[in-house]
């Protein structure tokens, strides 16, 4: 019973960390895209704010399918694998 309670608390904490990391990563990517667009706009002043919105939207759509976004899921896998390994090692060695 204690172990199940521990797992529930662990999953809640992992979910909070996952959401925070996802938001931070997406905001960091958005900032990078805005900076990149401003650098392009300095080279080509004909770019409009509508082009900026489109550029950022396309960049974030590309980010949504990226490996980096999928790697954030390791927040769930690594701690559970480590705990499982420790339990296995302690019980069978």
matplotlib code that plots the C-alpha trace (Angstrom):
import matplotlib.pyplot as plt

x = [0.0, 2.8, 4.5, 1.3, 0.9, 4.6, 4.0, 0.9, 2.9, 5.8, 3.5, 1.9, 5.4, 6.5, 3.5, 4.1, 7.7, 6.7, 4.2, 6.7, 9.5, 7.1, 6.0, 9.6, 10.9, 8.1, 8.6, 12.4, 11.7, 9.3, 11.9, 14.5, 12.1, 11.3, 15.0, 15.7, 12.8, 14.1, 17.5, 15.9, 13.8, 17.0, 18.2, 14.9, 12.7, 9.8, 8.8, 5.5, 4.1, 1.8, 4.9, 6.3, 3.2, 3.3, 7.0, 6.5, 3.5, 5.4, 8.4, 6.3, 4.5, 7.9, 8.9, 5.8, 7.0, 10.7, 12.7, 13.4, 9.7, 9.6, 12.7, 10.9, 8.8, 12.0, 10.8, 8.5, 10.7, 14.1, 12.9, 10.6, 13.4, 15.9, 13.5, 12.7, 16.5, 17.2, 14.3, 15.4, 19.1, 18.3, 16.0, 18.1, 21.6]
y = [0.0, 2.4, 1.6, 2.4, 5.7, 6.5, 5.8, 8.0, 10.9, 10.2, 10.4, 13.6, 15.2, 13.9, 15.3, 18.8, 18.6, 17.4, 20.3, 22.9, 21.5, 21.4, 25.0, 26.2, 24.4, 25.7, 29.3, 29.0, 27.8, 30.6, 33.2, 31.6, 31.8, 35.5, 36.3, 34.5, 36.3, 39.7, 38.9, 38.0, 41.2, 43.2, 41.8, 42.1, 45.0, 44.0, 41.2, 42.0, 41.2, 38.7, 37.0, 36.9, 35.2, 32.6, 32.0, 31.4, 29.2, 27.1, 26.9, 25.8, 23.2, 21.8, 21.8, 19.8, 16.9, 17.2, 14.7, 17.3, 17.4, 13.6, 13.5, 15.4, 12.2, 10.8, 12.6, 9.7, 6.9, 7.6, 7.8, 4.8, 2.7, 3.8, 2.8, -0.5, -1.2, -0.4, -2.6, -5.5, -5.1, -5.0, -8.0, -10.2, -9.6]
z = [0.0, 0.8, -2.5, -4.4, -2.6, -3.4, -7.1, -7.2, -5.6, -8.0, -11.0, -9.8, -9.4, -12.7, -14.4, -12.9, -14.0, -17.5, -17.9, -16.7, -19.0, -22.0, -21.5, -20.9, -24.0, -26.2, -25.0, -25.5, -29.1, -29.7, -28.5, -30.8, -33.8, -33.0, -32.8, -36.1, -37.8, -36.5, -38.0, -41.3, -41.2, -40.7, -44.0, -45.8, -44.4, -46.7, -44.3, -42.5, -39.1, -40.8, -42.2, -38.6, -37.3, -40.1, -39.6, -35.9, -36.4, -38.9, -36.7, -33.7, -35.8, -36.8, -33.1, -32.2, -34.3, -33.2, -31.2, -28.5, -27.6, -27.4, -25.2, -22.5, -22.0, -20.4, -17.3, -16.8, -17.9, -16.2, -12.6, -12.8, -14.5, -11.8, -9.0, -10.7, -11.1, -7.5, -6.3, -8.5, -7.4, -3.7, -3.8, -6.0, -5.0]

ax = plt.figure().add_subplot(projection="3d")
ax.plot(x, y, z, "-o")
ax.set_aspect("equal")
plt.show()
